[in-house]
Each structure stands twice: as structure tokens, then as C-alpha cells.
Amino acid sequence: MKYHHLGIPTTTQHPGETYLEEYRTFCTDHENNPFGIQWMRFEQDCPLPGLVKTVPHVAFEVENLAHALEGHEVLVEPNSPSEGVLVAFVVCDGAPVEFLQFLKK
């Protein structure tokens, strides 16, 4: 696993937000700051679990998403929020953790 970003829920709009329509979520680009912070703002009807919408999460890049999920409580099933990436969330000690697998072309 390799650190990828820190996702922090917010109610404040940030410059450069991207809108993920399927999840009714706005997020900033984690590469726009030196610490990999991704601000996440959720519309009221966002379908993501409350834990993701209220507790910061750490995200890790993994080689094999299915393997990384083994033995963990899955919070958000594997999905593809953008082309070329699979993501899923698990729960670790009451906090959400995101795994990302970048698909090779």
C-alpha cells in the first residue's frame, strides 16, 4: 500500500471542486496541495454512508483491490468514480479507509 490522499468532509465550497454526479459529491484535487488533502462536500441526497460524509478518511493506492479488501468490513463496495480507477471503502477502528486501484492500460 502507498499513501494517496486524506479526504476531509466539509460544508465549505472550495475553488476547483469537481462534481461527481453519481455520488452527488464535490471534491478538490488532492494534488493541489503539498499534503494530499482532498476536501469533500456532499449534497443532502448523497448516497454515500454517513461515516464517509462525517469522518475524515485516509486513502491508499493498492495493486489489487480485491486482495486489499480481504478480511475488512466493506463500507462502500468497489466502484469506478472516474475512468481508470477502482475504489472501495472499508472500516478500520471506526474510521473509513479508502483503497484505490489504478487500472493499467
TILUM-518255 format. One record per atom (N, C-alpha, C, CB): z, x, y; residue in three letters. Coordinates in pm, whole numbers. Last residue first. Glycine has a CB too. Layout:
N
> Z;X;Y;Ala
...
END
This chain:
105
> -1861;-343;22;Lys
> -1998;-397;23;Lys
> -2086;-321;-72;Lys
> -2059;-391;162;Lys
> -1532;-434;-61;Lys
> -1633;-329;-47;Lys
> -1770;-391;-57;Lys
> -1615;-219;-155;Lys
> -1291;-611;116;Leu
> -1393;-612;12;Leu
> -1498;-508;40;Leu
> -1457;-750;0;Leu
> -958;-542;164;Phe
> -1089;-537;226;Phe
> -1194;-521;116;Phe
> -1098;-421;330;Phe
> -677;-731;134;Gln
> -771;-651;56;Gln
> -906;-658;126;Gln
> -780;-701;-93;Gln
> -350;-759;249;Leu
> -491;-769;282;Leu
> -572;-679;189;Leu
> -516;-732;430;Leu
> -48;-940;246;Phe
> -130;-838;180;Phe
> -275;-865;217;Phe
> -111;-840;23;Phe
> 245;-1001;433;Glu
> 102;-1027;413;Glu
> 38;-908;342;Glu
> 31;-1054;548;Glu
> 553;-1158;399;Val
> 482;-1030;392;Val
> 337;-1063;360;Val
> 545;-933;283;Val
> 827;-1334;542;Pro
> 688;-1332;495;Pro
> 631;-1190;500;Pro
> 602;-1426;580;Pro
> 1163;-1319;413;Ala
> 1065;-1291;518;Ala
> 924;-1293;461;Ala
> 1094;-1154;584;Ala
> 1342;-1343;203;Gly
> 1339;-1447;305;Gly
> 1241;-1427;417;Gly
> 1471;-1462;361;Gly
> 1283;-1122;38;Asp
> 1415;-1134;102;Asp
> 1414;-1232;218;Asp
> 1463;-998;151;Asp
> 959;-1200;73;Cys
> 1043;-1089;30;Cys
> 1175;-1097;108;Cys
> 972;-949;54;Cys
> 686;-1393;-17;Val
> 818;-1394;43;Val
> 898;-1279;-15;Val
> 891;-1530;20;Val
> 339;-1338;70;Val
> 447;-1353;-26;Val
> 578;-1360;53;Val
> 449;-1236;-130;Val
> 5;-1429;147;Phe
> 141;-1401;192;Phe
> 237;-1423;75;Phe
> 180;-1491;313;Phe
> -322;-1285;148;Ala
> -223;-1374;90;Ala
> -88;-1334;147;Ala
> -225;-1369;-68;Ala
> -675;-1229;200;Val
> -535;-1216;238;Val
> -450;-1315;159;Val
> -517;-1237;389;Val
> -974;-1047;203;Leu
> -892;-1145;133;Leu
> -748;-1122;175;Leu
> -909;-1135;-24;Leu
> -1266;-987;395;Val
> -1123;-964;373;Val
> -1061;-1081;298;Val
> -1051;-942;508;Val
> -1529;-1048;456;Gly
> -1498;-915;404;Gly
> -1352;-887;379;Gly
> -1550;-815;496;Gly
> -1486;-1273;723;Glu
> -1577;-1211;626;Glu
> -1529;-1071;586;Glu
> -1719;-1203;684;Glu
> -1160;-1424;736;Ser
> -1279;-1367;801;Ser
> -1360;-1292;695;Ser
> -1240;-1272;920;Ser
> -982;-1541;566;Pro
> -987;-1590;703;Pro
> -1104;-1534;783;Pro
> -858;-1557;773;Pro
> -978;-1622;253;Ser
> -1058;-1530;333;Ser
> -1072;-1584;476;Ser
> -1198;-1510;269;Ser
> -691;-1616;30;Asn
> -796;-1684;107;Asn
> -869;-1580;189;Asn
> -736;-1796;198;Asn
> -423;-1668;-196;Pro
> -533;-1583;-149;Pro
> -643;-1667;-82;Pro
> -591;-1503;-266;Pro
> -157;-1881;-63;Glu
> -249;-1840;-169;Glu
> -362;-1752;-112;Glu
> -309;-1963;-239;Glu
> 142;-1807;74;Val
> 7;-1851;110;Val
> -87;-1794;5;Val
> -34;-1805;257;Val
> 355;-1734;-95;Leu
> 377;-1828;14;Leu
> 245;-1891;59;Leu
> 445;-1759;131;Leu
> 457;-1640;-410;Val
> 341;-1653;-322;Val
> 367;-1766;-222;Val
> 211;-1681;-404;Val
> 693;-1420;-507;Glu
> 679;-1561;-472;Glu
> 565;-1574;-371;Glu
> 813;-1620;-414;Glu
> 576;-1160;-729;His
> 624;-1208;-599;His
> 609;-1359;-588;His
> 549;-1140;-485;His
> 455;-1070;-959;Gly
> 600;-1062;-951;Gly
> 659;-1111;-820;Gly
> 641;-923;-972;Gly
> 152;-982;-807;Glu
> 228;-994;-932;Glu
> 377;-976;-909;Glu
> 179;-891;-1035;Glu
> 14;-918;-579;Leu
> 88;-1045;-582;Leu
> 178;-1060;-704;Leu
> -8;-1160;-578;Leu
> -124;-686;-637;Ala
> -15;-680;-540;Ala
> 72;-805;-544;Ala
> -71;-661;-400;Ala
> -325;-785;-809;His
> -222;-695;-862;His
> -102;-690;-768;His
> -279;-554;-882;His
> -478;-931;-626;Ala
> -417;-997;-742;Ala
> -304;-914;-800;Ala
> -523;-1025;-849;Ala
> -563;-726;-448;Leu
> -475;-833;-403;Leu
> -404;-900;-521;Leu
> -554;-937;-324;Leu
> -592;-396;-455;Asn
> -617;-509;-545;Asn
> -517;-620;-513;Asn
> -606;-466;-696;Asn
> -529;-228;-244;Glu
> -656;-208;-315;Glu
> -693;-331;-397;Glu
> -647;-84;-406;Glu
> -398;-347;69;Val
> -384;-318;-74;Val
> -523;-301;-136;Val
> -305;-430;-147;Val
> -228;-320;371;Glu
> -358;-315;306;Glu
> -335;-273;161;Glu
> -457;-216;379;Glu
> 30;-531;485;Phe
> -10;-409;418;Phe
> -149;-424;360;Phe
> 90;-372;308;Phe
> 231;-657;748;Ala
> 111;-668;665;Ala
> 73;-531;611;Ala
> -7;-729;745;Ala
> 523;-840;822;Val
> 458;-710;813;Val
> 341;-726;717;Val
> 559;-597;765;Val
> 601;-1109;1045;His
> 564;-1057;913;His
> 506;-918;926;His
> 463;-1151;843;His
> 852;-1313;1208;Pro
> 754;-1204;1207;Pro
> 724;-1157;1064;Pro
> 803;-1085;1292;Pro
> 874;-1662;1165;Val
> 936;-1533;1134;Val
> 827;-1424;1138;Val
> 1007;-1536;994;Val
> 726;-1894;1217;Thr
> 851;-1872;1288;Thr
> 914;-1735;1268;Thr
> 948;-1974;1247;Thr
> 499;-1927;1064;Lys
> 492;-1967;1204;Lys
> 617;-1933;1285;Lys
> 466;-2114;1212;Lys
> 579;-1856;811;Val
> 476;-1774;876;Val
> 474;-1802;1026;Val
> 336;-1800;814;Val
> 759;-2068;761;Leu
> 807;-1929;760;Leu
> 709;-1836;831;Leu
> 828;-1882;616;Leu
> 597;-2299;755;Gly
> 688;-2275;866;Gly
> 737;-2131;874;Gly
> 806;-2366;856;Gly
> 260;-2234;641;Pro
> 402;-2262;618;Pro
> 488;-2226;740;Pro
> 451;-2186;495;Pro
> -29;-2370;816;Leu
> 45;-2259;755;Leu
> 193;-2295;739;Leu
> 30;-2130;841;Leu
> -172;-2567;951;Pro
> -130;-2594;813;Pro
> -50;-2481;747;Pro
> -251;-2621;731;Pro
> -108;-2681;1278;Cys
> -140;-2564;1195;Cys
> -87;-2587;1053;Cys
> -80;-2433;1255;Cys
> -64;-2870;1473;Asp
> -106;-2916;1340;Asp
> -152;-2801;1249;Asp
> -219;-3016;1355;Asp
> 1;-2722;1702;Gln
> 102;-2808;1641;Gln
> 65;-2852;1499;Gln
> 125;-2929;1728;Gln
> -125;-2387;1675;Glu
> -134;-2523;1724;Glu
> -35;-2609;1645;Glu
> -281;-2578;1711;Glu
> 34;-2072;1726;Phe
> -6;-2178;1633;Phe
> -16;-2313;1704;Phe
> 92;-2187;1518;Phe
> -22;-1732;1770;Arg
> 17;-1857;1835;Arg
> -44;-1972;1756;Arg
> -30;-1862;1985;Arg
> 66;-1401;1725;Met
> 10;-1520;1660;Met
> 68;-1645;1725;Met
> 41;-1518;1506;Met
> -12;-1065;1791;Trp
> 57;-1185;1836;Trp
> -12;-1306;1777;Trp
> 60;-1193;1992;Trp
> 21;-779;1620;Gln
> -69;-893;1629;Gln
> 15;-1014;1671;Gln
> -143;-919;1492;Gln
> 59;-435;1665;Ile
> 119;-568;1681;Ile
> 9;-673;1697;Ile
> 215;-571;1803;Ile
> 13;-160;1632;Gly
> -43;-255;1538;Gly
> 21;-393;1546;Gly
> -29;-202;1400;Gly
> 90;18;1823;Phe
> 184;-7;1714;Phe
> 135;-110;1614;Phe
> 315;-51;1769;Phe
> -86;43;2039;Pro
> -60;161;1954;Pro
> 28;135;1833;Pro
> 2;267;2036;Pro
> -328;-226;2049;Asn
> -204;-162;2095;Asn
> -167;-52;1996;Asn
> -89;-266;2109;Asn
> -551;-335;1935;Asn
> -549;-322;2081;Asn
> -418;-269;2136;Asn
> -578;-455;2144;Asn
> -541;-389;1671;Glu
> -589;-256;1708;Glu
> -589;-233;1859;Glu
> -729;-236;1654;Glu
> -474;-653;1640;His
> -367;-554;1622;His
> -410;-413;1663;His
> -322;-553;1477;His
> -586;-896;1849;Asp
> -634;-786;1765;Asp
> -525;-679;1758;Asp
> -768;-726;1820;Asp
> -410;-1211;1831;Thr
> -465;-1097;1903;Thr
> -509;-991;1802;Thr
> -360;-1038;2002;Thr
> -482;-1551;1741;Cys
> -418;-1422;1717;Cys
> -488;-1313;1797;Cys
> -420;-1388;1566;Cys
> -421;-1894;1689;Phe
> -476;-1793;1779;Phe
> -407;-1662;1746;Phe
> -455;-1832;1930;Phe
> -496;-2145;1451;Thr
> -412;-2035;1493;Thr
> -489;-1943;1588;Thr
> -361;-1956;1370;Thr
> -597;-2325;1260;Arg
> -555;-2370;1392;Arg
> -453;-2272;1452;Arg
> -495;-2512;1384;Arg
> -716;-2247;1033;Tyr
> -570;-2238;1035;Tyr
> -511;-2287;1166;Tyr
> -527;-2096;1010;Tyr
> -984;-2283;1090;Glu
> -931;-2337;965;Glu
> -778;-2343;965;Glu
> -980;-2253;847;Glu
> -1013;-2135;1334;Glu
> -1020;-2281;1332;Glu
> -956;-2342;1207;Glu
> -1163;-2326;1342;Glu
> -873;-1895;1491;Leu
> -906;-1919;1351;Leu
> -899;-2069;1328;Leu
> -810;-1841;1253;Leu
> -958;-1729;1784;Tyr
> -915;-1857;1726;Tyr
> -965;-1869;1583;Tyr
> -967;-1976;1811;Tyr
> -819;-1447;1940;Thr
> -925;-1500;1855;Thr
> -871;-1629;1794;Thr
> -971;-1397;1744;Thr
> -726;-1338;2268;Glu
> -695;-1406;2143;Glu
> -823;-1451;2072;Glu
> -604;-1527;2169;Glu
> -744;-1203;2511;Gly
> -825;-1158;2398;Gly
> -793;-1225;2266;Gly
> -810;-1013;2383;Gly
> -411;-1237;2633;Pro
> -552;-1208;2658;Pro
> -621;-1163;2530;Pro
> -567;-1099;2767;Pro
> -201;-1496;2496;His
> -226;-1354;2522;His
> -376;-1332;2547;His
> -177;-1266;2404;His
> 39;-1753;2545;Gln
> -102;-1716;2532;Gln
> -118;-1569;2572;Gln
> -193;-1807;2621;Gln
> 339;-1797;2365;Thr
> 275;-1748;2487;Thr
> 130;-1709;2459;Thr
> 352;-1629;2545;Thr
> 471;-1840;2143;Thr
> 419;-1961;2206;Thr
> 345;-1926;2334;Thr
> 534;-2061;2236;Thr
> 443;-1641;1845;Thr
> 470;-1658;1987;Thr
> 421;-1795;2033;Thr
> 403;-1546;2070;Thr
> 508;-1423;1569;Pro
> 482;-1557;1622;Pro
> 521;-1565;1769;Pro
> 558;-1664;1540;Pro
> 363;-1121;1495;Ile
> 478;-1181;1562;Ile
> 439;-1319;1616;Ile
> 528;-1090;1677;Ile
> 281;-892;1248;Gly
> 246;-1020;1308;Gly
> 370;-1086;1366;Gly
> 181;-1113;1204;Gly
> 187;-568;1231;Leu
> 306;-650;1241;Leu
> 265;-778;1312;Leu
> 422;-576;1316;Leu
> -42;-406;998;His
> -1;-460;1127;His
> 133;-533;1116;His
> -108;-556;1183;His
> -58;-208;782;His
> -175;-257;855;His
> -138;-312;992;His
> -246;-364;775;His
> 45;48;558;Tyr
> 77;-39;671;Tyr
> -50;-79;745;Tyr
> 176;30;767;Tyr
> -65;36;226;Lys
> -72;108;353;Lys
> -43;9;466;Lys
> -213;176;372;Lys
> 0;83;-118;Met
> 0;0;0;Met
> 0;88;125;Met
> 121;-95;0;Met
END
